Amino acid sequence: MHPQLSEHKTPQCADLIQKLNACHEQRNVAKFFGACNDLKNELTLCLRADRKERSRKNLDAARKKKAEVDRAWKDIEEGK
């Protein structure tokens, strides 16, 4: 199961989202028997790559912020 599929939240996966939605609309019954599974798997990989990229960026930002805070505390301690 995917999170809410919004094209504006994951623009790099927008094409796959549209294709999966179209598959579900065109193959009402067949989707329950795996007709759209290949698209779903591709979308899962795309969303996973997006999540990993966001996590990496957040981790980099957190490390940078921590370094700034550590420098500030060091300056405060040296000033005493």
RODO-733395 format. One record per residue: residue number from 1; residue in one letter; x, y, z of N, C-alpha, C in turn. Coordinates in steps of 0.05 Angstrom, whole numbers, plus 5000, padded with zeros to 4 digits. Example, Ala and Ser with C-alpha at 12.3 -4.5 7.8 and 13.67 -1.06 7.14 Angstrom:
<nodes>
   nr  rest    nu    nv    nw   cau   cav   caw    cu    cv    cw
    1     A  5264  4886  5156  5246  4910  5156  5264  4934  5156
    2     S  5257  4955  5142  5273  4979  5143  5258  5001  5157
</nodes>
This chain:
<nodes>
   nr  rest    nu    nv    nw   cau   cav   caw    cu    cv    cw
    1     M  5017  4977  5000  5000  5000  5000  5018  5025  5000
    2     H  5011  5044  4984  5026  5068  4982  5014  5090  4999
    3     P  5030  5110  5005  5018  5134  5018  5000  5148  4998
    4     Q  4986  5169  5007  4970  5184  4988  4987  5192  4965
    5     L  4979  5185  4941  4995  5190  4917  4988  5218  4906
    6     S  5005  5237  4911  5001  5264  4901  5024  5270  4883
    7     E  5018  5278  4859  5038  5284  4839  5055  5308  4847
    8     H  5043  5327  4861  5059  5351  4868  5079  5345  4891
    9     K  5074  5324  4907  5093  5317  4928  5117  5301  4917
   10     T  5113  5286  4897  5134  5270  4885  5134  5274  4855
   11     P  5143  5297  4845  5142  5302  4816  5158  5283  4799
   12     Q  5179  5271  4810  5195  5252  4794  5180  5226  4790
   13     C  5160  5221  4806  5144  5196  4803  5117  5202  4791
   14     A  5112  5226  4782  5085  5234  4772  5076  5217  4749
   15     D  5095  5211  4731  5087  5194  4707  5078  5167  4716
   16     L  5092  5155  4735  5084  5128  4744  5057  5129  4759
   17     I  5053  5151  4774  5027  5154  4789  5004  5155  4769
   18     Q  5008  5171  4748  4987  5173  4727  4982  5146  4714
   19     K  5003  5132  4707  5000  5106  4694  4986  5086  4712
   20     L  4993  5086  4738  4980  5067  4756  4951  5074  4760
   21     N  4944  5100  4763  4916  5108  4765  4901  5100  4740
   22     A  4913  5104  4717  4899  5097  4692  4895  5067  4690
   23     C  4915  5052  4699  4912  5022  4698  4889  5014  4717
   24     H  4887  5026  4740  4866  5019  4759  4839  5026  4748
   25     E  4837  5049  4733  4812  5057  4721  4804  5039  4698
   26     Q  4823  5032  4682  4817  5016  4657  4813  4987  4663
   27     R  4825  4977  4684  4824  4948  4690  4811  4944  4717
   28     N  4786  4950  4719  4772  4950  4745  4774  4923  4759
   29     V  4770  4901  4746  4771  4875  4759  4799  4863  4757
   30     A  4812  4866  4734  4838  4854  4730  4859  4864  4750
   31     K  4855  4889  4760  4874  4899  4779  4876  4882  4805
   32     F  4854  4868  4811  4854  4851  4834  4869  4825  4830
   33     F  4875  4819  4804  4890  4795  4797  4918  4801  4788
   34     G  4928  4825  4794  4956  4831  4788  4961  4845  4762
   35     A  4941  4855  4748  4946  4868  4722  4963  4893  4724
   36     C  4962  4906  4747  4977  4932  4750  5001  4929  4769
   37     N  5008  4904  4775  5030  4900  4795  5057  4910  4785
   38     D  5063  4908  4759  5089  4917  4749  5091  4947  4753
   39     L  5070  4962  4747  5070  4991  4751  5072  4998  4781
   40     K  5058  4982  4797  5059  4987  4826  5087  4983  4837
   41     N  5101  4962  4827  5128  4957  4836  5147  4979  4827
   42     E  5144  4989  4803  5161  5011  4793  5156  5036  4810
   43     L  5131  5041  4816  5124  5064  4833  5136  5061  4861
   44     T  5134  5037  4872  5146  5033  4898  5176  5039  4898
   45     L  5190  5030  4878  5219  5036  4876  5224  5066  4873
   46     C  5207  5080  4858  5211  5108  4854  5205  5123  4880
   47     L  5184  5116  4894  5178  5129  4920  5199  5123  4941
   48     R  5210  5099  4940  5231  5092  4959  5256  5109  4954
   49     A  5263  5112  4929  5286  5128  4922  5282  5157  4930
   50     D  5258  5167  4927  5251  5195  4935  5254  5197  4965
   51     R  5244  5178  4980  5245  5179  5009  5274  5178  5019
   52     K  5290  5161  5006  5318  5159  5014  5333  5185  5009
   53     E  5327  5198  4986  5339  5224  4980  5331  5245  5000
   54     R  5305  5246  5007  5296  5265  5027  5309  5260  5054
   55     S  5312  5234  5062  5324  5227  5087  5354  5235  5087
   56     R  5368  5231  5065  5396  5239  5063  5399  5269  5066
   57     K  5381  5284  5053  5383  5314  5055  5377  5323  5083
   58     N  5356  5311  5096  5350  5318  5123  5373  5312  5142
   59     L  5386  5289  5138  5408  5281  5155  5431  5301  5152
   60     D  5437  5308  5127  5458  5328  5122  5452  5355  5135
   61     A  5427  5363  5133  5419  5389  5145  5421  5387  5176
   62     A  5413  5364  5187  5415  5361  5216  5444  5361  5226
   63     R  5462  5348  5210  5490  5348  5218  5502  5376  5216
   64     K  5494  5391  5196  5504  5419  5193  5494  5436  5217
   65     K  5468  5433  5224  5457  5448  5246  5470  5441  5272
   66     K  5476  5415  5276  5489  5406  5301  5517  5418  5302
   67     A  5531  5418  5280  5558  5430  5280  5557  5459  5287
   68     E  5537  5474  5277  5534  5502  5284  5528  5506  5314
   69     V  5511  5489  5325  5504  5491  5353  5529  5484  5370
   70     D  5544  5463  5362  5568  5456  5377  5588  5478  5377
   71     R  5591  5491  5353  5610  5514  5352  5601  5537  5370
   72     A  5575  5542  5370  5564  5563  5387  5569  5557  5417
   73     W  5564  5532  5425  5569  5525  5453  5599  5527  5459
   74     K  5616  5519  5441  5645  5521  5445  5653  5550  5449
   75     D  5642  5568  5432  5648  5596  5435  5638  5607  5462
   76     I  5615  5598  5471  5604  5607  5497  5622  5597  5519
   77     E  5630  5572  5518  5647  5560  5539  5675  5573  5540
   78     E  5686  5580  5517  5712  5593  5516  5710  5622  5526
   79     G  5687  5634  5523  5684  5661  5532  5682  5664  5562
   80     K  5678  5642  5577  5675  5643  5606  5702  5648  5619
</nodes>
